[in-house]
Amino acid sequence: MLALGGTAYAESAPQTASLATLKGRFGFNWYNAASKEKCVRVDDKLLKEFQKNYQCDLEEKSNSASGKPQVACTRKDDSKQYVIFKTKALCEEERETQMANSED
């Protein structure tokens, strides 16, 4: 029994540890209009929200509007998706690129 509990813990610990790497990065919910969003710092509160209600793809991709590397966390009900960058400057560049490309 103890081994099973240890195994379950071992399986969930890497996901928590991996999500912890997002702390201090900056992101915004790109499902909303970029002009209505601000780049926010991933703090403990947002990190807990990601752990509880989001599925995060931590593999960096460069498929953003700015072409800068980012990861994404999508709310389980698919109502929000945060694109997350290593710095606030990269986050702002993405947000501004999306605003420039929007048809609003």
Rosetta constraint file for C-alpha pairs under 8 A:
AtomPair CA 1 CA 5 HARMONIC 6.44 0.50
AtomPair CA 2 CA 6 HARMONIC 6.10 0.50
AtomPair CA 3 CA 7 HARMONIC 5.97 0.50
AtomPair CA 4 CA 8 HARMONIC 6.11 0.50
AtomPair CA 5 CA 9 HARMONIC 6.14 0.50
AtomPair CA 6 CA 10 HARMONIC 6.02 0.50
AtomPair CA 7 CA 11 HARMONIC 6.16 0.50
AtomPair CA 8 CA 12 HARMONIC 6.33 0.50
AtomPair CA 9 CA 13 HARMONIC 5.84 0.50
AtomPair CA 10 CA 14 HARMONIC 7.09 0.50
AtomPair CA 11 CA 15 HARMONIC 7.68 0.50
AtomPair CA 12 CA 16 HARMONIC 6.58 0.50
AtomPair CA 13 CA 17 HARMONIC 6.03 0.50
AtomPair CA 14 CA 18 HARMONIC 5.83 0.50
AtomPair CA 15 CA 19 HARMONIC 6.11 0.50
AtomPair CA 16 CA 20 HARMONIC 6.19 0.50
AtomPair CA 16 CA 51 HARMONIC 7.24 0.50
AtomPair CA 17 CA 21 HARMONIC 6.96 0.50
AtomPair CA 18 CA 22 HARMONIC 7.72 0.50
AtomPair CA 18 CA 58 HARMONIC 7.65 0.50
AtomPair CA 19 CA 23 HARMONIC 7.71 0.50
AtomPair CA 19 CA 47 HARMONIC 7.28 0.50
AtomPair CA 19 CA 50 HARMONIC 7.98 0.50
AtomPair CA 19 CA 51 HARMONIC 7.39 0.50
AtomPair CA 19 CA 56 HARMONIC 7.81 0.50
AtomPair CA 19 CA 58 HARMONIC 7.75 0.50
AtomPair CA 20 CA 47 HARMONIC 7.23 0.50
AtomPair CA 22 CA 42 HARMONIC 6.51 0.50
AtomPair CA 22 CA 47 HARMONIC 7.51 0.50
AtomPair CA 22 CA 84 HARMONIC 7.84 0.50
AtomPair CA 23 CA 41 HARMONIC 7.68 0.50
AtomPair CA 23 CA 42 HARMONIC 5.00 0.50
AtomPair CA 23 CA 43 HARMONIC 5.64 0.50
AtomPair CA 23 CA 44 HARMONIC 7.13 0.50
AtomPair CA 23 CA 47 HARMONIC 6.81 0.50
AtomPair CA 24 CA 41 HARMONIC 5.80 0.50
AtomPair CA 24 CA 42 HARMONIC 5.26 0.50
AtomPair CA 24 CA 43 HARMONIC 6.30 0.50
AtomPair CA 24 CA 86 HARMONIC 7.95 0.50
AtomPair CA 25 CA 41 HARMONIC 5.70 0.50
AtomPair CA 25 CA 42 HARMONIC 5.51 0.50
AtomPair CA 25 CA 84 HARMONIC 6.63 0.50
AtomPair CA 25 CA 85 HARMONIC 5.88 0.50
AtomPair CA 25 CA 86 HARMONIC 4.89 0.50
AtomPair CA 25 CA 87 HARMONIC 5.82 0.50
AtomPair CA 25 CA 88 HARMONIC 7.21 0.50
AtomPair CA 26 CA 39 HARMONIC 5.83 0.50
AtomPair CA 26 CA 40 HARMONIC 5.30 0.50
AtomPair CA 26 CA 41 HARMONIC 4.48 0.50
AtomPair CA 26 CA 42 HARMONIC 5.84 0.50
AtomPair CA 26 CA 84 HARMONIC 5.48 0.50
AtomPair CA 26 CA 85 HARMONIC 5.38 0.50
AtomPair CA 26 CA 86 HARMONIC 6.43 0.50
AtomPair CA 26 CA 87 HARMONIC 5.94 0.50
AtomPair CA 26 CA 88 HARMONIC 5.34 0.50
AtomPair CA 26 CA 91 HARMONIC 6.10 0.50
AtomPair CA 27 CA 39 HARMONIC 5.07 0.50
AtomPair CA 27 CA 40 HARMONIC 5.51 0.50
AtomPair CA 27 CA 41 HARMONIC 6.69 0.50
AtomPair CA 27 CA 42 HARMONIC 7.23 0.50
AtomPair CA 27 CA 82 HARMONIC 5.93 0.50
AtomPair CA 27 CA 83 HARMONIC 5.28 0.50
AtomPair CA 27 CA 84 HARMONIC 4.04 0.50
AtomPair CA 27 CA 85 HARMONIC 5.98 0.50
AtomPair CA 27 CA 88 HARMONIC 7.81 0.50
AtomPair CA 27 CA 91 HARMONIC 5.94 0.50
AtomPair CA 28 CA 37 HARMONIC 6.34 0.50
AtomPair CA 28 CA 38 HARMONIC 6.16 0.50
AtomPair CA 28 CA 39 HARMONIC 5.05 0.50
AtomPair CA 28 CA 40 HARMONIC 6.28 0.50
AtomPair CA 28 CA 81 HARMONIC 7.91 0.50
AtomPair CA 28 CA 82 HARMONIC 5.05 0.50
AtomPair CA 28 CA 83 HARMONIC 5.82 0.50
AtomPair CA 28 CA 84 HARMONIC 6.89 0.50
AtomPair CA 28 CA 91 HARMONIC 7.68 0.50
AtomPair CA 28 CA 95 HARMONIC 7.97 0.50
AtomPair CA 29 CA 37 HARMONIC 6.86 0.50
AtomPair CA 29 CA 80 HARMONIC 5.99 0.50
AtomPair CA 29 CA 81 HARMONIC 5.17 0.50
AtomPair CA 29 CA 82 HARMONIC 4.24 0.50
AtomPair CA 29 CA 83 HARMONIC 6.54 0.50
AtomPair CA 30 CA 34 HARMONIC 6.27 0.50
AtomPair CA 30 CA 37 HARMONIC 7.77 0.50
AtomPair CA 30 CA 80 HARMONIC 7.52 0.50
AtomPair CA 30 CA 81 HARMONIC 6.11 0.50
AtomPair CA 30 CA 82 HARMONIC 6.12 0.50
AtomPair CA 30 CA 83 HARMONIC 6.69 0.50
AtomPair CA 31 CA 79 HARMONIC 7.61 0.50
AtomPair CA 31 CA 80 HARMONIC 5.77 0.50
AtomPair CA 31 CA 81 HARMONIC 6.06 0.50
AtomPair CA 32 CA 36 HARMONIC 6.86 0.50
AtomPair CA 32 CA 37 HARMONIC 6.92 0.50
AtomPair CA 32 CA 80 HARMONIC 7.94 0.50
AtomPair CA 33 CA 37 HARMONIC 6.73 0.50
AtomPair CA 33 CA 99 HARMONIC 7.68 0.50
AtomPair CA 34 CA 38 HARMONIC 7.66 0.50
AtomPair CA 34 CA 95 HARMONIC 5.59 0.50
AtomPair CA 34 CA 96 HARMONIC 7.44 0.50
AtomPair CA 34 CA 98 HARMONIC 6.24 0.50
AtomPair CA 34 CA 99 HARMONIC 5.59 0.50
AtomPair CA 35 CA 95 HARMONIC 7.73 0.50
AtomPair CA 35 CA 99 HARMONIC 6.08 0.50
AtomPair CA 38 CA 95 HARMONIC 7.99 0.50
AtomPair CA 39 CA 88 HARMONIC 6.80 0.50
AtomPair CA 39 CA 91 HARMONIC 6.16 0.50
AtomPair CA 39 CA 92 HARMONIC 6.44 0.50
AtomPair CA 39 CA 95 HARMONIC 7.81 0.50
AtomPair CA 41 CA 88 HARMONIC 7.81 0.50
AtomPair CA 42 CA 46 HARMONIC 5.66 0.50
AtomPair CA 42 CA 47 HARMONIC 6.26 0.50
AtomPair CA 43 CA 47 HARMONIC 5.99 0.50
AtomPair CA 44 CA 48 HARMONIC 6.13 0.50
AtomPair CA 45 CA 49 HARMONIC 6.41 0.50
AtomPair CA 46 CA 50 HARMONIC 6.21 0.50
AtomPair CA 47 CA 51 HARMONIC 6.24 0.50
AtomPair CA 48 CA 52 HARMONIC 6.13 0.50
AtomPair CA 49 CA 53 HARMONIC 5.77 0.50
AtomPair CA 49 CA 54 HARMONIC 7.11 0.50
AtomPair CA 50 CA 54 HARMONIC 4.71 0.50
AtomPair CA 50 CA 55 HARMONIC 7.17 0.50
AtomPair CA 50 CA 56 HARMONIC 7.42 0.50
AtomPair CA 50 CA 73 HARMONIC 7.00 0.50
AtomPair CA 50 CA 75 HARMONIC 7.75 0.50
AtomPair CA 51 CA 55 HARMONIC 7.76 0.50
AtomPair CA 53 CA 75 HARMONIC 5.79 0.50
AtomPair CA 53 CA 76 HARMONIC 5.83 0.50
AtomPair CA 54 CA 73 HARMONIC 5.98 0.50
AtomPair CA 54 CA 74 HARMONIC 5.28 0.50
AtomPair CA 54 CA 75 HARMONIC 4.14 0.50
AtomPair CA 54 CA 76 HARMONIC 5.13 0.50
AtomPair CA 55 CA 73 HARMONIC 5.58 0.50
AtomPair CA 55 CA 74 HARMONIC 5.34 0.50
AtomPair CA 55 CA 75 HARMONIC 6.30 0.50
AtomPair CA 55 CA 76 HARMONIC 6.26 0.50
AtomPair CA 56 CA 71 HARMONIC 7.71 0.50
AtomPair CA 56 CA 72 HARMONIC 5.78 0.50
AtomPair CA 56 CA 73 HARMONIC 3.99 0.50
AtomPair CA 56 CA 74 HARMONIC 6.18 0.50
AtomPair CA 57 CA 71 HARMONIC 6.13 0.50
AtomPair CA 57 CA 72 HARMONIC 5.53 0.50
AtomPair CA 57 CA 73 HARMONIC 6.21 0.50
AtomPair CA 58 CA 71 HARMONIC 5.32 0.50
AtomPair CA 58 CA 72 HARMONIC 6.82 0.50
AtomPair CA 59 CA 71 HARMONIC 6.16 0.50
AtomPair CA 60 CA 69 HARMONIC 5.69 0.50
AtomPair CA 60 CA 70 HARMONIC 5.20 0.50
AtomPair CA 60 CA 71 HARMONIC 5.04 0.50
AtomPair CA 61 CA 68 HARMONIC 7.99 0.50
AtomPair CA 61 CA 69 HARMONIC 5.24 0.50
AtomPair CA 61 CA 70 HARMONIC 5.49 0.50
AtomPair CA 61 CA 71 HARMONIC 6.37 0.50
AtomPair CA 62 CA 67 HARMONIC 4.95 0.50
AtomPair CA 62 CA 68 HARMONIC 5.30 0.50
AtomPair CA 62 CA 69 HARMONIC 4.47 0.50
AtomPair CA 62 CA 70 HARMONIC 6.35 0.50
AtomPair CA 63 CA 67 HARMONIC 5.74 0.50
AtomPair CA 63 CA 68 HARMONIC 7.62 0.50
AtomPair CA 63 CA 69 HARMONIC 7.63 0.50
AtomPair CA 64 CA 68 HARMONIC 6.34 0.50
AtomPair CA 64 CA 69 HARMONIC 7.45 0.50
AtomPair CA 64 CA 70 HARMONIC 7.28 0.50
AtomPair CA 64 CA 94 HARMONIC 7.18 0.50
AtomPair CA 65 CA 94 HARMONIC 6.26 0.50
AtomPair CA 65 CA 97 HARMONIC 6.26 0.50
AtomPair CA 65 CA 98 HARMONIC 6.23 0.50
AtomPair CA 66 CA 93 HARMONIC 6.78 0.50
AtomPair CA 66 CA 94 HARMONIC 5.15 0.50
AtomPair CA 66 CA 97 HARMONIC 6.01 0.50
AtomPair CA 66 CA 98 HARMONIC 7.91 0.50
AtomPair CA 68 CA 90 HARMONIC 7.02 0.50
AtomPair CA 68 CA 94 HARMONIC 7.59 0.50
AtomPair CA 69 CA 85 HARMONIC 6.88 0.50
AtomPair CA 70 CA 83 HARMONIC 6.30 0.50
AtomPair CA 70 CA 84 HARMONIC 5.42 0.50
AtomPair CA 70 CA 85 HARMONIC 4.98 0.50
AtomPair CA 70 CA 86 HARMONIC 7.57 0.50
AtomPair CA 71 CA 83 HARMONIC 5.83 0.50
AtomPair CA 71 CA 84 HARMONIC 5.28 0.50
AtomPair CA 71 CA 85 HARMONIC 6.86 0.50
AtomPair CA 72 CA 81 HARMONIC 6.65 0.50
AtomPair CA 72 CA 82 HARMONIC 5.51 0.50
AtomPair CA 72 CA 83 HARMONIC 4.57 0.50
AtomPair CA 72 CA 84 HARMONIC 5.93 0.50
AtomPair CA 73 CA 81 HARMONIC 5.54 0.50
AtomPair CA 73 CA 82 HARMONIC 5.19 0.50
AtomPair CA 73 CA 83 HARMONIC 6.73 0.50
AtomPair CA 73 CA 84 HARMONIC 7.87 0.50
AtomPair CA 74 CA 78 HARMONIC 6.15 0.50
AtomPair CA 74 CA 79 HARMONIC 7.83 0.50
AtomPair CA 74 CA 80 HARMONIC 5.87 0.50
AtomPair CA 74 CA 81 HARMONIC 4.21 0.50
AtomPair CA 74 CA 82 HARMONIC 6.42 0.50
AtomPair CA 75 CA 79 HARMONIC 6.06 0.50
AtomPair CA 75 CA 80 HARMONIC 5.31 0.50
AtomPair CA 75 CA 81 HARMONIC 6.15 0.50
AtomPair CA 84 CA 91 HARMONIC 7.03 0.50
AtomPair CA 85 CA 90 HARMONIC 6.11 0.50
AtomPair CA 85 CA 91 HARMONIC 5.51 0.50
AtomPair CA 86 CA 90 HARMONIC 7.07 0.50
AtomPair CA 86 CA 91 HARMONIC 7.84 0.50
AtomPair CA 87 CA 91 HARMONIC 6.39 0.50
AtomPair CA 88 CA 92 HARMONIC 6.04 0.50
AtomPair CA 89 CA 93 HARMONIC 6.11 0.50
AtomPair CA 90 CA 94 HARMONIC 6.30 0.50
AtomPair CA 91 CA 95 HARMONIC 6.25 0.50
AtomPair CA 92 CA 96 HARMONIC 5.98 0.50
AtomPair CA 93 CA 97 HARMONIC 6.04 0.50
AtomPair CA 94 CA 98 HARMONIC 6.16 0.50
AtomPair CA 95 CA 99 HARMONIC 6.23 0.50
AtomPair CA 96 CA 100 HARMONIC 6.14 0.50
AtomPair CA 97 CA 101 HARMONIC 6.18 0.50
AtomPair CA 98 CA 102 HARMONIC 6.04 0.50
